[in-house]
Amino acid sequence: MAGEIRVNQYQADESAARIESAAGYFRNSPLVPQDTRTTIPANANGRAAYGRSQSCMEELGSALDQEVRNIRSLNAAFTEFDEMMGELAKTGSRHMTIRAAE
């Protein structure tokens, strides 16, 4: 059928798992205590930049986690839709059919 949507549930689950695994690398990693002791302004600026970069990494990880949930939700929705269409095909047309008497 033209325009048919085919969803490979296994592949969608595998993709979600790979994204979820990648998201694990995007977590906030605080500086060790030795890196926080300094009197040099450049080091303070470096710490601030590091903190901002860690915040961005954490946000990216959270966005990836949301995408994993979206993929899994969409996969479940397609499964439900497929089951509903299968049931509809079993019951036939939803419109009454009028036929002429022979």
N, CA, C and O atoms as a printed pandas DataFrame, in Angstrom:
     atom_number atom_name residue_name chain_id  residue_number  x_coord  y_coord  z_coord
0              1         N          MET        A               1    0.844   -1.171    0.000
1              2        CA          MET        A               1    0.000    0.000    0.000
2              3         C          MET        A               1    0.893    1.239    0.000
3              4         O          MET        A               1    1.884    1.303    0.728
4              5         N          ALA        A               2    0.532    2.215   -0.821
5              6        CA          ALA        A               2    1.301    3.457   -0.893
6              7         C          ALA        A               2    1.129    4.248    0.396
7              8         O          ALA        A               2    0.050    4.261    0.988
8              9         N          GLY        A               3    2.182    4.893    0.817
9             10        CA          GLY        A               3    2.104    5.720    2.023
10            11         C          GLY        A               3    2.086    4.918    3.310
11            12         O          GLY        A               3    1.779    5.460    4.372
12            13         N          GLU        A               4    2.405    3.658    3.234
13            14        CA          GLU        A               4    2.375    2.799    4.416
14            15         C          GLU        A               4    3.546    3.135    5.339
15            16         O          GLU        A               4    4.656    3.395    4.875
16            17         N          ILE        A               5    3.297    3.129    6.613
17            18        CA          ILE        A               5    4.348    3.384    7.605
18            19         C          ILE        A               5    4.766    2.052    8.190
19            20         O          ILE        A               5    3.934    1.285    8.675
20            21         N          ARG        A               6    6.038    1.789    8.143
21            22        CA          ARG        A               6    6.566    0.551    8.722
22            23         C          ARG        A               6    7.495    0.915    9.881
23            24         O          ARG        A               6    8.434    1.693    9.719
24            25         N          VAL        A               7    7.219    0.347   11.035
25            26        CA          VAL        A               7    8.015    0.624   12.222
26            27         C          VAL        A               7    8.620   -0.687   12.708
27            28         O          VAL        A               7    7.906   -1.655   12.973
28            29         N          ASN        A               8    9.916   -0.705   12.818
29            30        CA          ASN        A               8   10.614   -1.867   13.336
30            31         C          ASN        A               8   10.796   -1.642   14.836
31            32         O          ASN        A               8   11.670   -0.885   15.260
32            33         N          GLN        A               9    9.952   -2.316   15.639
33            34        CA          GLN        A               9    9.987   -2.092   17.088
34            35         C          GLN        A               9   11.342   -2.415   17.681
35            36         O          GLN        A               9   11.835   -1.692   18.547
36            37         N          TYR        A              10   11.944   -3.494   17.223
37            38        CA          TYR        A              10   13.240   -3.890   17.766
38            39         C          TYR        A              10   14.278   -2.802   17.492
39            40         O          TYR        A              10   15.044   -2.422   18.377
40            41         N          GLN        A              11   14.292   -2.309   16.257
41            42        CA          GLN        A              11   15.258   -1.279   15.899
42            43         C          GLN        A              11   15.002    0.021   16.670
43            44         O          GLN        A              11   15.945    0.691   17.089
44            45         N          ALA        A              12   13.738    0.371   16.855
45            46        CA          ALA        A              12   13.413    1.578   17.619
46            47         C          ALA        A              12   13.881    1.433   19.065
47            48         O          ALA        A              12   14.437    2.371   19.636
48            49         N          ASP        A              13   13.656    0.257   19.658
49            50        CA          ASP        A              13   14.113    0.022   21.032
50            51         C          ASP        A              13   15.637    0.061   21.122
51            52         O          ASP        A              13   16.198    0.601   22.076
52            53         N          GLU        A              14   16.301   -0.518   20.115
53            54        CA          GLU        A              14   17.764   -0.502   20.097
54            55         C          GLU        A              14   18.294    0.926   19.976
55            56         O          GLU        A              14   19.257    1.297   20.647
56            57         N          SER        A              15   17.664    1.715   19.126
57            58        CA          SER        A              15   18.083    3.113   18.970
58            59         C          SER        A              15   17.891    3.876   20.271
59            60         O          SER        A              15   18.761    4.645   20.680
60            61         N          ALA        A              16   16.763    3.664   20.914
61            62        CA          ALA        A              16   16.502    4.338   22.192
62            63         C          ALA        A              16   17.544    3.937   23.226
63            64         O          ALA        A              16   18.013    4.776   23.994
64            65         N          ALA        A              17   17.906    2.663   23.248
65            66        CA          ALA        A              17   18.899    2.193   24.215
66            67         C          ALA        A              17   20.265    2.810   23.939
67            68         O          ALA        A              17   20.984    3.160   24.875
68            69         N          ARG        A              18   20.635    2.949   22.658
69            70        CA          ARG        A              18   21.921    3.566   22.322
70            71         C          ARG        A              18   21.945    5.045   22.719
71            72         O          ARG        A              18   22.951    5.543   23.224
72            73         N          ILE        A              19   20.837    5.735   22.488
73            74        CA          ILE        A              19   20.772    7.151   22.878
74            75         C          ILE        A              19   20.828    7.275   24.392
75            76         O          ILE        A              19   21.492    8.161   24.930
76            77         N          GLU        A              20   20.123    6.377   25.075
77            78        CA          GLU        A              20   20.130    6.393   26.534
78            79         C          GLU        A              20   21.540    6.152   27.070
79            80         O          GLU        A              20   21.956    6.778   28.045
80            81         N          SER        A              21   22.264    5.250   26.433
81            82        CA          SER        A              21   23.642    4.971   26.830
82            83         C          SER        A              21   24.524    6.198   26.600
83            84         O          SER        A              21   25.356    6.536   27.442
84            85         N          ALA        A              22   24.340    6.858   25.463
85            86        CA          ALA        A              22   25.128    8.059   25.164
86            87         C          ALA        A              22   24.814    9.174   26.147
87            88         O          ALA        A              22   25.703    9.934   26.531
88            89         N          ALA        A              23   23.550    9.276   26.557
89            90        CA          ALA        A              23   23.161   10.335   27.486
90            91         C          ALA        A              23   23.907   10.206   28.812
91            92         O          ALA        A              23   24.095   11.197   29.518
92            93         N          GLY        A              24   24.331    8.995   29.151
93            94        CA          GLY        A              24   25.073    8.773   30.388
94            95         C          GLY        A              24   26.402    9.517   30.437
95            96         O          GLY        A              24   26.927    9.794   31.515
96            97         N          TYR        A              25   26.942    9.840   29.264
97            98        CA          TYR        A              25   28.208   10.577   29.215
98            99         C          TYR        A              25   28.019   12.073   29.443
99           100         O          TYR        A              25   28.985   12.797   29.684
100          101         N          PHE        A              26   26.783   12.529   29.365
101          102        CA          PHE        A              26   26.503   13.955   29.512
102          103         C          PHE        A              26   25.935   14.258   30.890
103          104         O          PHE        A              26   24.777   14.648   31.035
104          105         N          ARG        A              27   26.776   14.069   31.890
105          106        CA          ARG        A              27   26.400   14.346   33.272
106          107         C          ARG        A              27   27.365   15.362   33.852
107          108         O          ARG        A              27   28.511   15.463   33.415
108          109         N          ASN        A              28   26.904   16.099   34.820
109          110        CA          ASN        A              28   27.732   17.103   35.471
110          111         C          ASN        A              28   28.856   16.426   36.237
111          112         O          ASN        A              28   28.617   15.507   37.020
112          113         N          SER        A              29   30.079   16.879   36.010
113          114        CA          SER        A              29   31.246   16.338   36.697
114          115         C          SER        A              29   31.946   17.486   37.417
115          116         O          SER        A              29   32.691   18.245   36.797
116          117         N          PRO        A              30   31.710   17.618   38.732
117          118        CA          PRO        A              30   32.287   18.767   39.454
118          119         C          PRO        A              30   33.812   18.700   39.517
119          120         O          PRO        A              30   34.415   17.634   39.394
120          121         N          LEU        A              31   34.409   19.863   39.710
121          122        CA          LEU        A              31   35.862   19.924   39.870
122          123         C          LEU        A              31   36.264   19.279   41.189
123          124         O          LEU        A              31   35.500   19.274   42.154
124          125         N          VAL        A              32   37.471   18.739   41.212
125          126        CA          VAL        A              32   37.980   18.176   42.461
126          127         C          VAL        A              32   38.371   19.334   43.383
127          128         O          VAL        A              32   38.661   20.425   42.892
128          129         N          PRO        A              33   38.388   19.129   44.699
129          130        CA          PRO        A              33   38.667   20.237   45.633
130          131         C          PRO        A              33   39.958   20.996   45.341
131          132         O          PRO        A              33   40.019   22.207   45.554
132          133         N          GLN        A              34   40.994   20.304   44.854
133          134        CA          GLN        A              34   42.258   20.984   44.571
134          135         C          GLN        A              34   42.087   22.041   43.484
135          136         O          GLN        A              34   42.818   23.032   43.467
136          137         N          ASP        A              35   41.121   21.841   42.568
137          138        CA          ASP        A              35   40.921   22.787   41.472
138          139         C          ASP        A              35   40.174   24.043   41.911
139          140         O          ASP        A              35   40.102   25.009   41.152
140          141         N          THR        A              36   39.626   24.046   43.103
141          142        CA          THR        A              36   38.843   25.204   43.545
142          143         C          THR        A              36   39.650   26.179   44.390
143          144         O          THR        A              36   39.166   27.268   44.700
144          145         N          ARG        A              37   40.867   25.812   44.769
145          146        CA          ARG        A              37   41.701   26.682   45.604
146          147         C          ARG        A              37   42.693   27.453   44.730
147          148         O          ARG        A              37   43.655   26.882   44.217
148          149         N          THR        A              38   42.453   28.728   44.571
149          150        CA          THR        A              38   43.386   29.543   43.806
150          151         C          THR        A              38   43.154   31.021   44.091
151          152         O          THR        A              38   42.084   31.427   44.545
152          153         N          THR        A              39   44.163   31.795   43.819
153          154        CA          THR        A              39   44.033   33.248   43.957
154          155         C          THR        A              39   44.213   33.932   42.609
155          156         O          THR        A              39   44.122   35.156   42.523
156          157         N          ILE        A              40   44.464   33.165   41.565
157          158        CA          ILE        A              40   44.695   33.737   40.236
158          159         C          ILE        A              40   43.354   33.911   39.528
159          160         O          ILE        A              40   42.607   32.943   39.384
160          161         N          PRO        A              41   43.035   35.133   39.080
161          162        CA          PRO        A              41   41.750   35.375   38.405
162          163         C          PRO        A              41   41.513   34.476   37.195
163          164         O          PRO        A              41   40.377   34.079   36.935
164          165         N          ALA        A              42   42.569   34.153   36.453
165          166        CA          ALA        A              42   42.409   33.290   35.275
166          167         C          ALA        A              42   41.864   31.919   35.686
167          168         O          ALA        A              42   41.042   31.332   34.983
168          169         N          ASN        A              43   42.318   31.432   36.802
169          170        CA          ASN        A              43   41.823   30.140   37.266
170          171         C          ASN        A              43   40.346   30.233   37.660
171          172         O          ASN        A              43   39.573   29.308   37.411
172          173         N          ALA        A              44   39.964   31.348   38.273
173          174        CA          ALA        A              44   38.554   31.543   38.642
174          175         C          ALA        A              44   37.699   31.611   37.388
175          176         O          ALA        A              44   36.606   31.045   37.350
176          177         N          ASN        A              45   38.190   32.303   36.351
177          178        CA          ASN        A              45   37.454   32.369   35.091
178          179         C          ASN        A              45   37.362   30.986   34.439
179          180         O          ASN        A              45   36.333   30.621   33.871
180          181         N          GLY        A              46   38.444   30.234   34.532
181          182        CA          GLY        A              46   38.453   28.870   33.997
182          183         C          GLY        A              46   37.447   27.987   34.722
183          184         O          GLY        A              46   36.739   27.198   34.097
184          185         N          ARG        A              47   37.388   28.123   36.045
185          186        CA          ARG        A              47   36.408   27.351   36.828
186          187         C          ARG        A              47   34.989   27.724   36.421
187          188         O          ARG        A              47   34.123   26.858   36.292
188          189         N          ALA        A              48   34.756   29.022   36.220
189          190        CA          ALA        A              48   33.416   29.478   35.826
190          191         C          ALA        A              48   33.048   28.920   34.453
191          192         O          ALA        A              48   31.923   28.464   34.247
192          193         N          ALA        A              49   33.995   28.955   33.517
193          194        CA          ALA        A              49   33.734   28.416   32.176
194          195         C          ALA        A              49   33.484   26.914   32.242
195          196         O          ALA        A              49   32.611   26.391   31.549
196          197         N          TYR        A              50   34.252   26.228   33.077
197          198        CA          TYR        A              50   34.057   24.787   33.251
198          199         C          TYR        A              50   32.660   24.510   33.808
199          200         O          TYR        A              50   31.975   23.592   33.358
200          201         N          GLY        A              51   32.253   25.297   34.774
201          202        CA          GLY        A              51   30.919   25.128   35.362
202          203         C          GLY        A              51   29.817   25.323   34.330
203          204         O          GLY        A              51   28.846   24.567   34.301
204          205         N          ARG        A              52   29.968   26.342   33.480
205          206        CA          ARG        A              52   28.975   26.575   32.419
206          207         C          ARG        A              52   28.950   25.418   31.426
207          208         O          ARG        A              52   27.882   24.987   30.990
208          209         N          SER        A              53   30.134   24.919   31.071
209          210        CA          SER        A              53   30.183   23.809   30.112
210          211         C          SER        A              53   29.547   22.556   30.712
211          212         O          SER        A              53   28.867   21.803   30.015
212          213         N          GLN        A              54   29.770   22.341   31.993
213          214        CA          GLN        A              54   29.162   21.178   32.645
214          215         C          GLN        A              54   27.645   21.315   32.701
215          216         O          GLN        A              54   26.919   20.331   32.560
216          217         N          SER        A              55   27.177   22.529   32.905
217          218        CA          SER        A              55   25.735   22.775   32.917
218          219         C          SER        A              55   25.131   22.481   31.544
219          220         O          SER        A              55   24.065   21.875   31.440
220          221         N          CYS        A              56   25.829   22.921   30.490
221          222        CA          CYS        A              56   25.348   22.651   29.120
222          223         C          CYS        A              56   25.351   21.147   28.836
223          224         O          CYS        A              56   24.421   20.624   28.221
224          225         N          MET        A              57   26.395   20.462   29.284
225          226        CA          MET        A              57   26.463   19.013   29.079
226          227         C          MET        A              57   25.301   18.323   29.790
227          228         O          MET        A              57   24.697   17.395   29.252
228          229         N          GLU        A              58   24.999   18.777   30.985
229          230        CA          GLU        A              58   23.908   18.185   31.742
230          231         C          GLU        A              58   22.569   18.428   31.030
231          232         O          GLU        A              58   21.719   17.539   30.976
232          233         N          GLU        A              59   22.393   19.626   30.492
233          234        CA          GLU        A              59   21.163   19.934   29.748
234          235         C          GLU        A              59   21.040   19.055   28.510
235          236         O          GLU        A              59   19.948   18.587   28.186
236          237         N          LEU        A              60   22.149   18.829   27.819
237          238        CA          LEU        A              60   22.144   17.960   26.648
238          239         C          LEU        A              60   21.768   16.537   27.047
239          240         O          LEU        A              60   20.984   15.881   26.362
240          241         N          GLY        A              61   22.324   16.066   28.149
241          242        CA          GLY        A              61   21.981   14.735   28.639
242          243         C          GLY        A              61   20.503   14.622   28.964
243          244         O          GLY        A              61   19.874   13.607   28.667
244          245         N          SER        A              62   19.947   15.661   29.573
245          246        CA          SER        A              62   18.513   15.666   29.895
246          247         C          SER        A              62   17.671   15.664   28.623
247          248         O          SER        A              62   16.639   14.996   28.557
248          249         N          ALA        A              63   18.116   16.415   27.612
249          250        CA          ALA        A              63   17.392   16.445   26.335
250          251         C          ALA        A              63   17.429   15.078   25.671
251          252         O          ALA        A              63   16.436   14.643   25.089
252          253         N          LEU        A              64   18.562   14.400   25.753
253          254        CA          LEU        A              64   18.661   13.050   25.184
254          255         C          LEU        A              64   17.753   12.078   25.929
255          256         O          LEU        A              64   17.124   11.214   25.317
256          257         N          ASP        A              65   17.686   12.220   27.245
257          258        CA          ASP        A              65   16.778   11.373   28.031
258          259         C          ASP        A              65   15.334   11.580   27.578
259          260         O          ASP        A              65   14.570   10.620   27.477
260          261         N          GLN        A              66   14.957   12.839   27.304
261          262        CA          GLN        A              66   13.606   13.128   26.832
262          263         C          GLN        A              66   13.367   12.503   25.461
263          264         O          GLN        A              66   12.280   11.990   25.194
264          265         N          GLU        A              67   14.363   12.543   24.600
265          266        CA          GLU        A              67   14.225   11.941   23.272
266          267         C          GLU        A              67   14.046   10.434   23.372
267          268         O          GLU        A              67   13.289    9.846   22.600
268          269         N          VAL        A              68   14.730    9.808   24.311
269          270        CA          VAL        A              68   14.552    8.367   24.535
270          271         C          VAL        A              68   13.102    8.087   24.928
271          272         O          VAL        A              68   12.482    7.152   24.421
272          273         N          ARG        A              69   12.568    8.905   25.837
273          274        CA          ARG        A              69   11.166    8.718   26.239
274          275         C          ARG        A              69   10.231    8.931   25.051
275          276         O          ARG        A              69    9.251    8.203   24.894
276          277         N          ASN        A              70   10.531    9.927   24.213
277          278        CA          ASN        A              70    9.703   10.184   23.031
278          279         C          ASN        A              70    9.725    9.007   22.061
279          280         O          ASN        A              70    8.681    8.608   21.544
280          281         N          ILE        A              71   10.912    8.450   21.814
281          282        CA          ILE        A              71   11.034    7.313   20.893
282          283         C          ILE        A              71   10.251    6.133   21.427
283          284         O          ILE        A              71    9.507    5.491   20.685
284          285         N          ARG        A              72   10.411    5.843   22.700
285          286        CA          ARG        A              72    9.703    4.691   23.277
286          287         C          ARG        A              72    8.192    4.922   23.285
287          288         O          ARG        A              72    7.423    3.991   23.048
288          289         N          SER        A              73    7.766    6.146   23.552
289          290        CA          SER        A              73    6.340    6.464   23.549
290          291         C          SER        A              73    5.765    6.337   22.149
291          292         O          SER        A              73    4.671    5.799   21.972
292          293         N          LEU        A              74    6.489    6.825   21.157
293          294        CA          LEU        A              74    6.038    6.733   19.772
294          295         C          LEU        A              74    5.973    5.283   19.332
295          296         O          LEU        A              74    5.048    4.886   18.623
296          297         N          ASN        A              75    6.942    4.499   19.745
297          298        CA          ASN        A              75    6.950    3.073   19.417
298          299         C          ASN        A              75    5.711    2.394   20.003
299          300         O          ASN        A              75    5.065    1.589   19.332
300          301         N          ALA        A              76    5.384    2.719   21.247
301          302        CA          ALA        A              76    4.197    2.145   21.886
302          303         C          ALA        A              76    2.925    2.619   21.180
303          304         O          ALA        A              76    1.982    1.846   21.014
304          305         N          ALA        A              77    2.899    3.882   20.769
305          306        CA          ALA        A              77    1.716    4.409   20.070
306          307         C          ALA        A              77    1.520    3.717   18.725
307          308         O          ALA        A              77    0.388    3.417   18.344
308          309         N          PHE        A              78    2.602    3.464   18.007
309          310        CA          PHE        A              78    2.487    2.748   16.736
310          311         C          PHE        A              78    2.010    1.318   16.950
311          312         O          PHE        A              78    1.222    0.796   16.162
312          313         N          THR        A              79    2.485    0.689   18.009
313          314        CA          THR        A              79    2.040   -0.671   18.319
314          315         C          THR        A              79    0.543   -0.678   18.599
315          316         O          THR        A              79   -0.182   -1.529   18.083
316          317         N          GLU        A              80    0.078    0.263   19.409
317          318        CA          GLU        A              80   -1.340    0.366   19.729
318          319         C          GLU        A              80   -2.154    0.643   18.461
319          320         O          GLU        A              80   -3.209    0.043   18.256
320          321         N          PHE        A              81   -1.664    1.548   17.614
321          322        CA          PHE        A              81   -2.348    1.871   16.363
322          323         C          PHE        A              81   -2.440    0.638   15.473
323          324         O          PHE        A              81   -3.484    0.371   14.878
324          325         N          ASP        A              82   -1.361   -0.103   15.386
325          326        CA          ASP        A              82   -1.333   -1.314   14.564
326          327         C          ASP        A              82   -2.358   -2.333   15.064
327          328         O          ASP        A              82   -3.059   -2.959   14.269
328          329         N          GLU        A              83   -2.439   -2.492   16.371
329          330        CA          GLU        A              83   -3.417   -3.425   16.941
330          331         C          GLU        A              83   -4.844   -2.959   16.666
331          332         O          GLU        A              83   -5.714   -3.769   16.348
332          333         N          MET        A              84   -5.084   -1.649   16.790
333          334        CA          MET        A              84   -6.417   -1.116   16.522
334          335         C          MET        A              84   -6.800   -1.308   15.058
335          336         O          MET        A              84   -7.939   -1.664   14.753
336          337         N          MET        A              85   -5.850   -1.073   14.149
337          338        CA          MET        A              85   -6.134   -1.260   12.725
338          339         C          MET        A              85   -6.395   -2.728   12.414
339          340         O          MET        A              85   -7.225   -3.048   11.563
340          341         N          GLY        A              86   -5.690   -3.619   13.100
341          342        CA          GLY        A              86   -5.935   -5.051   12.922
342          343         C          GLY        A              86   -7.340   -5.425   13.364
343          344         O          GLY        A              86   -8.015   -6.207   12.694
344          345         N          GLU        A              87   -7.784   -4.874   14.483
345          346        CA          GLU        A              87   -9.140   -5.135   14.963
346          347         C          GLU        A              87  -10.171   -4.553   14.008
347          348         O          GLU        A              87  -11.204   -5.173   13.757
348          349         N          LEU        A              88   -9.900   -3.371   13.477
349          350        CA          LEU        A              88  -10.817   -2.748   12.528
350          351         C          LEU        A              88  -10.936   -3.599   11.264
351          352         O          LEU        A              88  -12.027   -3.756   10.716
352          353         N          ALA        A              89   -9.830   -4.137   10.815
353          354        CA          ALA        A              89   -9.854   -4.990    9.617
354          355         C          ALA        A              89  -10.676   -6.252    9.868
355          356         O          ALA        A              89  -11.339   -6.751    8.958
356          357         N          LYS        A              90  -10.638   -6.769   11.091
357          358        CA          LYS        A              90  -11.418   -7.976   11.428
358          359         C          LYS        A              90  -12.915   -7.691   11.417
359          360         O          LYS        A              90  -13.702   -8.523   10.967
360          361         N          THR        A              91  -13.313   -6.522   11.909
361          362        CA          THR        A              91  -14.739   -6.210   12.019
362          363         C          THR        A              91  -15.324   -5.677   10.728
363          364         O          THR        A              91  -16.545   -5.601   10.594
364          365         N          GLY        A              92  -14.488   -5.306    9.779
365          366        CA          GLY        A              92  -14.980   -4.834    8.497
366          367         C          GLY        A              92  -15.247   -3.346    8.507
367          368         O          GLY        A              92  -14.751   -2.614    9.364
368          369         N          SER        A              93  -16.031   -2.914    7.551
369          370        CA          SER        A              93  -16.302   -1.491    7.384
370          371         C          SER        A              93  -17.130   -0.957    8.540
371          372         O          SER        A              93  -17.946   -1.682    9.108
372          373         N          ARG        A              94  -16.930    0.284    8.884
373          374        CA          ARG        A              94  -17.704    0.892    9.966
374          375         C          ARG        A              94  -18.969    1.537    9.408
375          376         O          ARG        A              94  -19.815    1.995   10.176
376          377         N          HIS        A              95  -19.111    1.581    8.087
377          378        CA          HIS        A              95  -20.279    2.151    7.442
378          379         C          HIS        A              95  -21.238    1.029    7.021
379          380         O          HIS        A              95  -20.812   -0.031    6.562
380          381         N          MET        A              96  -22.507    1.280    7.182
381          382        CA          MET        A              96  -23.494    0.292    6.758
382          383         C          MET        A              96  -23.521    0.236    5.238
383          384         O          MET        A              96  -23.359    1.249    4.558
384          385         N          THR        A              97  -23.725   -0.948    4.733
385          386        CA          THR        A              97  -23.797   -1.141    3.291
386          387         C          THR        A              97  -25.215   -1.521    2.922
387          388         O          THR        A              97  -25.801   -2.426    3.516
388          389         N          ILE        A              98  -25.763   -0.827    1.939
389          390        CA          ILE        A              98  -27.115   -1.133    1.472
390          391         C          ILE        A              98  -26.992   -1.833    0.126
391          392         O          ILE        A              98  -26.313   -1.354   -0.782
392          393         N          ARG        A              99  -27.654   -2.963    0.018
393          394        CA          ARG        A              99  -27.619   -3.706   -1.239
394          395         C          ARG        A              99  -29.035   -3.877   -1.768
395          396         O          ARG        A              99  -29.998   -3.999   -1.011
396          397         N          ALA        A             100  -29.127   -3.882   -3.049
397          398        CA          ALA        A             100  -30.440   -4.078   -3.689
398          399         C          ALA        A             100  -30.867   -5.529   -3.553
399          400         O          ALA        A             100  -30.041   -6.438   -3.633
400          401         N          ALA        A             101  -32.154   -5.740   -3.346
401          402        CA          ALA        A             101  -32.693   -7.089   -3.265
402          403         C          ALA        A             101  -32.615   -7.742   -4.618
403          404         O          ALA        A             101  -32.811   -7.085   -5.641
404          405         N          GLU        A             102  -32.340   -8.986   -4.636
405          406        CA          GLU        A             102  -32.258   -9.703   -5.916
406          407         C          GLU        A             102  -33.564  -10.301   -6.292
407          408         O          GLU        A             102  -33.672  -10.939   -7.339
